[in-house]
Amino acid sequence: MRPEKPYRRNAAVCALALCVLGGIVLFGLLGCGKKGPEYKIDFGGDEAFYEGAKGSYREGEEVTLYYGLIATDTDYKFLLDGESLNYDYDEDRGFIITFTMPAHDVKLECETKNSMEYVPEVVPDVILFDYYSATTGTDGYDSHVEYVLSTYSREEHRLSVFVKNSPDEEEARTDYLVPSELSEKCYRAVCAYEMDKWADRDDLEPIDGELVVLKYKNGEDYVRLSSEAAPYGGIAEMDAIGIMLAEYATPEYLEQEGNE
């Protein structure tokens, strides 16, 4: 038998190398390709009420969320980019919302409606929420901000913002006409944080350096919460409602003269 010529062996080695390299490239393209982009869900500030919520999801990923803040005699409707979503129910975890993440950011909304009680005509200028925060410095400098949410019409509430930056400065007021859903969000937060049970707690302590007061309407009465007697984490919970109110104090909702 004639010995194999060197150039034939070299050609065989090259062919084998090309096959291996091609397989690696193909595997890289198909098996270890770069993951696609992630997209966000806009919860409208209500992400704390959705168990299992993540910051972002990939296209085609199955999203599963649990909504456990459920009241009796209330109808619930979930909308994804304005379209109704079907949902299931679990006795331990509440409503189960599932959908496939599309290739873009989406908005998830929860609409609620009392299905049993008669809804009376709206009486204007009834205060629903009043959030107040003041800071006093050692040099006598003090400032405060206050957000007052009151009734205006069935579709809109009036949000009045009062700001004072120094003792010598006049208090400035700005009014906004905001969607009435804002009060629903605030009341859901009150429920989630169990603020109605503060009076029954024995771990309330005064917090120095800042005064935070939250007052909200509860039936015919008002509940007043304060940093003068708050549980651990209570300031952050009151501030969370203040932040909800502040998010609607934008030029989009600025009340124009002649609206009344």
Stockholm file with secondary structure:
# STOCKHOLM 1.0

chainA/1-260         MRPEKPYRRNAAVCALALCVLGGIVLFGLLGCGKKGPEYKIDFGGDEAFYEGAKGSYREGEEVTLYYGLIATDTDYKFLLDGESLNYDYDEDRGFIITFTMPAHDVKLECETKNSMEYVPEVVPDVILFDYYSATTGTDGYDSHVEYVLSTYSREEHRLSVFVKNSPDEEEARTDYLVPSELSEKCYRAVCAYEMDKWADRDDLEPIDGELVVLKYKNGEDYVRLSSEAAPYGGIAEMDAIGIMLAEYATPEYLEQEGNE
#=GR chainA/1-260 SS CCCCCHHHHHHHHHHHHHHHHHHHHHHHHHTSCCCCCEECEECTTCGGGEETCCSCEETTCEEEEEECCCCTTEEEEEEETTEECCEEEETTTEEEEEEECCSSCEEEEEEEEESSSCCCCCCTTCEEEEEEEEEECTTSCEEEEEEEEEECSSSEEEEEEEEECSTTSCCEEEEEEEETHHHHHHHHHHHHTTGGGGGGCSCCBCCCSEEEEEEEEETTEEEEEETTSBCTTHHHHHHHHHHHHHTTCSGGGBCCTTCC
#=GC SS_cons         CCCCCHHHHHHHHHHHHHHHHHHHHHHHHHTSCCCCCEECEECTTCGGGEETCCSCEETTCEEEEEECCCCTTEEEEEEETTEECCEEEETTTEEEEEEECCSSCEEEEEEEEESSSCCCCCCTTCEEEEEEEEEECTTSCEEEEEEEEEECSSSEEEEEEEEECSTTSCCEEEEEEEETHHHHHHHHHHHHTTGGGGGGCSCCBCCCSEEEEEEEEETTEEEEEETTSBCTTHHHHHHHHHHHHHTTCSGGGBCCTTCC
//
